[in-house]
Amino acid sequence: MAHSYHHALSSVRQWGGTVEDFLPLHNFFDESKLISADFRHRALRLLIFTEN
């Protein structure tokens, strides 16, 4: 599974900025790895926190 640093690098390539700008966000989304060890943990957390 990819480390949150690699996700932050991807965000930098897509949106600009620095890794330090995105790392706290990706660390937050990756905290759910402690509960669910597959790739869906990020999707679930994103869905919960972006629901209007």
HTML snippet that shows the backbone in 3Dmol.js (N, CA, C, O; Angstrom):
<script src="https://3Dmol.org/build/3Dmol-min.js"></script>
<div id="view" style="width:600px;height:400px;position:relative"></div>
<script>
const pdb = `
ATOM      1  N   MET A   1       0.848  -1.181   0.000  1.00  0.00           N
ATOM      2  CA  MET A   1       0.000   0.000   0.000  1.00  0.00           C
ATOM      3  C   MET A   1       0.890   1.239   0.000  1.00  0.00           C
ATOM      4  O   MET A   1       1.926   1.254   0.664  1.00  0.00           O
ATOM      5  N   ALA A   2       0.510   2.244  -0.713  1.00  0.00           N
ATOM      6  CA  ALA A   2       1.320   3.457  -0.833  1.00  0.00           C
ATOM      7  C   ALA A   2       1.320   4.256   0.469  1.00  0.00           C
ATOM      8  O   ALA A   2       0.325   4.304   1.192  1.00  0.00           O
ATOM      9  N   HIS A   3       2.425   4.857   0.735  1.00  0.00           N
ATOM     10  CA  HIS A   3       2.585   5.716   1.897  1.00  0.00           C
ATOM     11  C   HIS A   3       1.963   7.080   1.586  1.00  0.00           C
ATOM     12  O   HIS A   3       1.902   7.485   0.425  1.00  0.00           O
ATOM     13  N   SER A   4       1.506   7.781   2.613  1.00  0.00           N
ATOM     14  CA  SER A   4       0.854   9.072   2.389  1.00  0.00           C
ATOM     15  C   SER A   4       1.790  10.075   1.709  1.00  0.00           C
ATOM     16  O   SER A   4       1.321  10.990   1.032  1.00  0.00           O
ATOM     17  N   TYR A   5       3.098   9.915   1.880  1.00  0.00           N
ATOM     18  CA  TYR A   5       4.056  10.790   1.199  1.00  0.00           C
ATOM     19  C   TYR A   5       3.913  10.674  -0.316  1.00  0.00           C
ATOM     20  O   TYR A   5       3.983  11.675  -1.029  1.00  0.00           O
ATOM     21  N   HIS A   6       3.714   9.455  -0.804  1.00  0.00           N
ATOM     22  CA  HIS A   6       3.567   9.248  -2.243  1.00  0.00           C
ATOM     23  C   HIS A   6       2.256   9.846  -2.762  1.00  0.00           C
ATOM     24  O   HIS A   6       2.202  10.353  -3.882  1.00  0.00           O
ATOM     25  N   HIS A   7       1.219   9.785  -1.956  1.00  0.00           N
ATOM     26  CA  HIS A   7      -0.038  10.436  -2.336  1.00  0.00           C
ATOM     27  C   HIS A   7       0.155  11.956  -2.389  1.00  0.00           C
ATOM     28  O   HIS A   7      -0.381  12.624  -3.273  1.00  0.00           O
ATOM     29  N   ALA A   8       0.921  12.493  -1.439  1.00  0.00           N
ATOM     30  CA  ALA A   8       1.193  13.931  -1.428  1.00  0.00           C
ATOM     31  C   ALA A   8       1.998  14.344  -2.660  1.00  0.00           C
ATOM     32  O   ALA A   8       1.738  15.397  -3.243  1.00  0.00           O
ATOM     33  N   LEU A   9       2.967  13.527  -3.060  1.00  0.00           N
ATOM     34  CA  LEU A   9       3.731  13.809  -4.281  1.00  0.00           C
ATOM     35  C   LEU A   9       2.816  13.861  -5.501  1.00  0.00           C
ATOM     36  O   LEU A   9       2.971  14.718  -6.371  1.00  0.00           O
ATOM     37  N   SER A  10       1.876  12.948  -5.552  1.00  0.00           N
ATOM     38  CA  SER A  10       0.922  12.932  -6.654  1.00  0.00           C
ATOM     39  C   SER A  10       0.084  14.213  -6.664  1.00  0.00           C
ATOM     40  O   SER A  10      -0.181  14.775  -7.727  1.00  0.00           O
ATOM     41  N   SER A  11      -0.326  14.667  -5.495  1.00  0.00           N
ATOM     42  CA  SER A  11      -1.104  15.906  -5.404  1.00  0.00           C
ATOM     43  C   SER A  11      -0.285  17.105  -5.852  1.00  0.00           C
ATOM     44  O   SER A  11      -0.811  18.010  -6.499  1.00  0.00           O
ATOM     45  N   VAL A  12       1.004  17.120  -5.511  1.00  0.00           N
ATOM     46  CA  VAL A  12       1.881  18.213  -5.939  1.00  0.00           C
ATOM     47  C   VAL A  12       1.962  18.254  -7.455  1.00  0.00           C
ATOM     48  O   VAL A  12       1.904  19.328  -8.054  1.00  0.00           O
ATOM     49  N   ARG A  13       2.095  17.092  -8.076  1.00  0.00           N
ATOM     50  CA  ARG A  13       2.161  17.052  -9.545  1.00  0.00           C
ATOM     51  C   ARG A  13       0.855  17.540 -10.168  1.00  0.00           C
ATOM     52  O   ARG A  13       0.867  18.201 -11.207  1.00  0.00           O
ATOM     53  N   GLN A  14      -0.259  17.216  -9.536  1.00  0.00           N
ATOM     54  CA  GLN A  14      -1.553  17.586 -10.105  1.00  0.00           C
ATOM     55  C   GLN A  14      -1.933  19.033  -9.804  1.00  0.00           C
ATOM     56  O   GLN A  14      -2.431  19.735 -10.683  1.00  0.00           O
ATOM     57  N   TRP A  15      -1.704  19.485  -8.573  1.00  0.00           N
ATOM     58  CA  TRP A  15      -2.218  20.777  -8.144  1.00  0.00           C
ATOM     59  C   TRP A  15      -1.148  21.843  -7.911  1.00  0.00           C
ATOM     60  O   TRP A  15      -1.470  23.021  -7.760  1.00  0.00           O
ATOM     61  N   GLY A  16       0.130  21.435  -7.879  1.00  0.00           N
ATOM     62  CA  GLY A  16       1.196  22.387  -7.565  1.00  0.00           C
ATOM     63  C   GLY A  16       1.392  22.486  -6.062  1.00  0.00           C
ATOM     64  O   GLY A  16       0.707  21.804  -5.299  1.00  0.00           O
ATOM     65  N   GLY A  17       2.306  23.315  -5.638  1.00  0.00           N
ATOM     66  CA  GLY A  17       2.600  23.462  -4.223  1.00  0.00           C
ATOM     67  C   GLY A  17       3.756  22.571  -3.810  1.00  0.00           C
ATOM     68  O   GLY A  17       4.588  22.193  -4.635  1.00  0.00           O
ATOM     69  N   THR A  18       3.802  22.239  -2.532  1.00  0.00           N
ATOM     70  CA  THR A  18       4.873  21.393  -2.006  1.00  0.00           C
ATOM     71  C   THR A  18       4.277  20.185  -1.307  1.00  0.00           C
ATOM     72  O   THR A  18       3.087  20.151  -0.996  1.00  0.00           O
ATOM     73  N   VAL A  19       5.115  19.207  -1.068  1.00  0.00           N
ATOM     74  CA  VAL A  19       4.671  18.002  -0.358  1.00  0.00           C
ATOM     75  C   VAL A  19       4.163  18.377   1.031  1.00  0.00           C
ATOM     76  O   VAL A  19       3.186  17.806   1.516  1.00  0.00           O
ATOM     77  N   GLU A  20       4.830  19.342   1.670  1.00  0.00           N
ATOM     78  CA  GLU A  20       4.431  19.754   3.019  1.00  0.00           C
ATOM     79  C   GLU A  20       3.027  20.353   3.051  1.00  0.00           C
ATOM     80  O   GLU A  20       2.368  20.331   4.091  1.00  0.00           O
ATOM     81  N   ASP A  21       2.567  20.882   1.928  1.00  0.00           N
ATOM     82  CA  ASP A  21       1.204  21.417   1.845  1.00  0.00           C
ATOM     83  C   ASP A  21       0.166  20.302   1.927  1.00  0.00           C
ATOM     84  O   ASP A  21      -0.893  20.479   2.529  1.00  0.00           O
ATOM     85  N   PHE A  22       0.465  19.164   1.328  1.00  0.00           N
ATOM     86  CA  PHE A  22      -0.509  18.086   1.198  1.00  0.00           C
ATOM     87  C   PHE A  22      -0.330  16.962   2.213  1.00  0.00           C
ATOM     88  O   PHE A  22      -1.260  16.191   2.450  1.00  0.00           O
ATOM     89  N   LEU A  23       0.849  16.862   2.812  1.00  0.00           N
ATOM     90  CA  LEU A  23       1.131  15.733   3.694  1.00  0.00           C
ATOM     91  C   LEU A  23       0.180  15.637   4.888  1.00  0.00           C
ATOM     92  O   LEU A  23      -0.269  14.532   5.191  1.00  0.00           O
ATOM     93  N   PRO A  24      -0.155  16.730   5.583  1.00  0.00           N
ATOM     94  CA  PRO A  24      -1.111  16.602   6.692  1.00  0.00           C
ATOM     95  C   PRO A  24      -2.470  16.048   6.250  1.00  0.00           C
ATOM     96  O   PRO A  24      -3.081  15.250   6.961  1.00  0.00           O
ATOM     97  N   LEU A  25      -2.928  16.469   5.091  1.00  0.00           N
ATOM     98  CA  LEU A  25      -4.207  15.977   4.571  1.00  0.00           C
ATOM     99  C   LEU A  25      -4.144  14.478   4.290  1.00  0.00           C
ATOM    100  O   LEU A  25      -5.038  13.731   4.688  1.00  0.00           O
ATOM    101  N   HIS A  26      -3.092  14.043   3.608  1.00  0.00           N
ATOM    102  CA  HIS A  26      -2.970  12.628   3.271  1.00  0.00           C
ATOM    103  C   HIS A  26      -2.690  11.779   4.514  1.00  0.00           C
ATOM    104  O   HIS A  26      -3.121  10.627   4.580  1.00  0.00           O
ATOM    105  N   ASN A  27      -1.979  12.327   5.493  1.00  0.00           N
ATOM    106  CA  ASN A  27      -1.796  11.602   6.756  1.00  0.00           C
ATOM    107  C   ASN A  27      -3.144  11.388   7.436  1.00  0.00           C
ATOM    108  O   ASN A  27      -3.401  10.322   7.995  1.00  0.00           O
ATOM    109  N   PHE A  28      -4.001  12.402   7.385  1.00  0.00           N
ATOM    110  CA  PHE A  28      -5.333  12.286   7.970  1.00  0.00           C
ATOM    111  C   PHE A  28      -6.133  11.171   7.298  1.00  0.00           C
ATOM    112  O   PHE A  28      -6.746  10.348   7.978  1.00  0.00           O
ATOM    113  N   PHE A  29      -6.127  11.146   5.972  1.00  0.00           N
ATOM    114  CA  PHE A  29      -6.878  10.109   5.266  1.00  0.00           C
ATOM    115  C   PHE A  29      -6.288   8.724   5.501  1.00  0.00           C
ATOM    116  O   PHE A  29      -7.023   7.737   5.523  1.00  0.00           O
ATOM    117  N   ASP A  30      -4.970   8.639   5.675  1.00  0.00           N
ATOM    118  CA  ASP A  30      -4.334   7.337   5.863  1.00  0.00           C
ATOM    119  C   ASP A  30      -4.427   6.819   7.294  1.00  0.00           C
ATOM    120  O   ASP A  30      -4.079   5.665   7.544  1.00  0.00           O
ATOM    121  N   GLU A  31      -4.887   7.637   8.243  1.00  0.00           N
ATOM    122  CA  GLU A  31      -5.077   7.154   9.611  1.00  0.00           C
ATOM    123  C   GLU A  31      -6.046   5.982   9.657  1.00  0.00           C
ATOM    124  O   GLU A  31      -5.945   5.131  10.540  1.00  0.00           O
ATOM    125  N   SER A  32      -6.970   5.928   8.731  1.00  0.00           N
ATOM    126  CA  SER A  32      -7.963   4.854   8.732  1.00  0.00           C
ATOM    127  C   SER A  32      -7.363   3.510   8.340  1.00  0.00           C
ATOM    128  O   SER A  32      -8.056   2.495   8.404  1.00  0.00           O
ATOM    129  N   LYS A  33      -6.085   3.473   7.932  1.00  0.00           N
ATOM    130  CA  LYS A  33      -5.415   2.198   7.653  1.00  0.00           C
ATOM    131  C   LYS A  33      -5.361   1.328   8.904  1.00  0.00           C
ATOM    132  O   LYS A  33      -5.287   0.103   8.804  1.00  0.00           O
ATOM    133  N   LEU A  34      -5.398   1.948  10.076  1.00  0.00           N
ATOM    134  CA  LEU A  34      -5.356   1.190  11.323  1.00  0.00           C
ATOM    135  C   LEU A  34      -6.591   0.316  11.484  1.00  0.00           C
ATOM    136  O   LEU A  34      -6.539  -0.717  12.153  1.00  0.00           O
ATOM    137  N   ILE A  35      -7.686   0.718  10.883  1.00  0.00           N
ATOM    138  CA  ILE A  35      -8.938  -0.022  10.991  1.00  0.00           C
ATOM    139  C   ILE A  35      -9.136  -0.966   9.815  1.00  0.00           C
ATOM    140  O   ILE A  35      -9.524  -2.121   9.995  1.00  0.00           O
ATOM    141  N   SER A  36      -8.872  -0.478   8.623  1.00  0.00           N
ATOM    142  CA  SER A  36      -9.087  -1.255   7.409  1.00  0.00           C
ATOM    143  C   SER A  36      -7.819  -1.215   6.567  1.00  0.00           C
ATOM    144  O   SER A  36      -7.396  -0.145   6.129  1.00  0.00           O
ATOM    145  N   ALA A  37      -7.219  -2.363   6.343  1.00  0.00           N
ATOM    146  CA  ALA A  37      -5.904  -2.410   5.696  1.00  0.00           C
ATOM    147  C   ALA A  37      -5.966  -2.494   4.172  1.00  0.00           C
ATOM    148  O   ALA A  37      -4.935  -2.732   3.542  1.00  0.00           O
ATOM    149  N   ASP A  38      -7.120  -2.311   3.566  1.00  0.00           N
ATOM    150  CA  ASP A  38      -7.148  -2.334   2.104  1.00  0.00           C
ATOM    151  C   ASP A  38      -7.364  -0.918   1.560  1.00  0.00           C
ATOM    152  O   ASP A  38      -7.558   0.027   2.325  1.00  0.00           O
ATOM    153  N   PHE A  39      -7.329  -0.787   0.245  1.00  0.00           N
ATOM    154  CA  PHE A  39      -7.363   0.535  -0.378  1.00  0.00           C
ATOM    155  C   PHE A  39      -8.659   1.292  -0.124  1.00  0.00           C
ATOM    156  O   PHE A  39      -8.694   2.511  -0.294  1.00  0.00           O
ATOM    157  N   ARG A  40      -9.716   0.612   0.274  1.00  0.00           N
ATOM    158  CA  ARG A  40     -11.010   1.282   0.437  1.00  0.00           C
ATOM    159  C   ARG A  40     -11.059   2.205   1.645  1.00  0.00           C
ATOM    160  O   ARG A  40     -11.979   3.015   1.761  1.00  0.00           O
ATOM    161  N   HIS A  41     -10.084   2.098   2.549  1.00  0.00           N
ATOM    162  CA  HIS A  41     -10.104   2.948   3.736  1.00  0.00           C
ATOM    163  C   HIS A  41     -10.093   4.423   3.347  1.00  0.00           C
ATOM    164  O   HIS A  41     -10.752   5.232   4.000  1.00  0.00           O
ATOM    165  N   ARG A  42      -9.361   4.788   2.301  1.00  0.00           N
ATOM    166  CA  ARG A  42      -9.298   6.194   1.881  1.00  0.00           C
ATOM    167  C   ARG A  42     -10.638   6.650   1.300  1.00  0.00           C
ATOM    168  O   ARG A  42     -11.090   7.762   1.571  1.00  0.00           O
ATOM    169  N   ALA A  43     -11.254   5.808   0.518  1.00  0.00           N
ATOM    170  CA  ALA A  43     -12.539   6.164  -0.090  1.00  0.00           C
ATOM    171  C   ALA A  43     -13.605   6.363   0.978  1.00  0.00           C
ATOM    172  O   ALA A  43     -14.407   7.293   0.891  1.00  0.00           O
ATOM    173  N   LEU A  44     -13.619   5.506   1.972  1.00  0.00           N
ATOM    174  CA  LEU A  44     -14.612   5.616   3.038  1.00  0.00           C
ATOM    175  C   LEU A  44     -14.423   6.906   3.821  1.00  0.00           C
ATOM    176  O   LEU A  44     -15.394   7.613   4.093  1.00  0.00           O
ATOM    177  N   ARG A  45     -13.205   7.214   4.181  1.00  0.00           N
ATOM    178  CA  ARG A  45     -12.951   8.424   4.948  1.00  0.00           C
ATOM    179  C   ARG A  45     -13.280   9.667   4.120  1.00  0.00           C
ATOM    180  O   ARG A  45     -13.854  10.624   4.638  1.00  0.00           O
ATOM    181  N   LEU A  46     -12.923   9.653   2.859  1.00  0.00           N
ATOM    182  CA  LEU A  46     -13.227  10.785   1.984  1.00  0.00           C
ATOM    183  C   LEU A  46     -14.733  10.986   1.868  1.00  0.00           C
ATOM    184  O   LEU A  46     -15.212  12.119   1.917  1.00  0.00           O
ATOM    185  N   LEU A  47     -15.475   9.907   1.716  1.00  0.00           N
ATOM    186  CA  LEU A  47     -16.923   9.989   1.604  1.00  0.00           C
ATOM    187  C   LEU A  47     -17.549  10.561   2.873  1.00  0.00           C
ATOM    188  O   LEU A  47     -18.452  11.394   2.801  1.00  0.00           O
ATOM    189  N   ILE A  48     -17.075  10.119   4.022  1.00  0.00           N
ATOM    190  CA  ILE A  48     -17.634  10.579   5.294  1.00  0.00           C
ATOM    191  C   ILE A  48     -17.414  12.080   5.483  1.00  0.00           C
ATOM    192  O   ILE A  48     -18.316  12.785   5.936  1.00  0.00           O
ATOM    193  N   PHE A  49     -16.224  12.570   5.141  1.00  0.00           N
ATOM    194  CA  PHE A  49     -15.895  13.961   5.421  1.00  0.00           C
ATOM    195  C   PHE A  49     -16.224  14.923   4.293  1.00  0.00           C
ATOM    196  O   PHE A  49     -16.020  16.127   4.446  1.00  0.00           O
ATOM    197  N   THR A  50     -16.720  14.439   3.174  1.00  0.00           N
ATOM    198  CA  THR A  50     -17.118  15.348   2.100  1.00  0.00           C
ATOM    199  C   THR A  50     -18.625  15.356   1.877  1.00  0.00           C
ATOM    200  O   THR A  50     -19.123  16.056   0.995  1.00  0.00           O
ATOM    201  N   GLU A  51     -19.338  14.592   2.661  1.00  0.00           N
ATOM    202  CA  GLU A  51     -20.795  14.539   2.545  1.00  0.00           C
ATOM    203  C   GLU A  51     -21.390  15.873   2.973  1.00  0.00           C
ATOM    204  O   GLU A  51     -20.992  16.425   3.998  1.00  0.00           O
ATOM    205  N   ASN A  52     -22.328  16.392   2.209  1.00  0.00           N
ATOM    206  CA  ASN A  52     -22.971  17.673   2.546  1.00  0.00           C
ATOM    207  C   ASN A  52     -24.177  17.460   3.392  1.00  0.00           C
ATOM    208  O   ASN A  52     -24.844  18.423   3.771  1.00  0.00           O
TER     209      ASN A  52
END
`;
const viewer = $3Dmol.createViewer("view");
viewer.addModel(pdb, "pdb");
viewer.setStyle({}, {cartoon: {color: "spectrum"}});
viewer.zoomTo();
viewer.render();
</script>
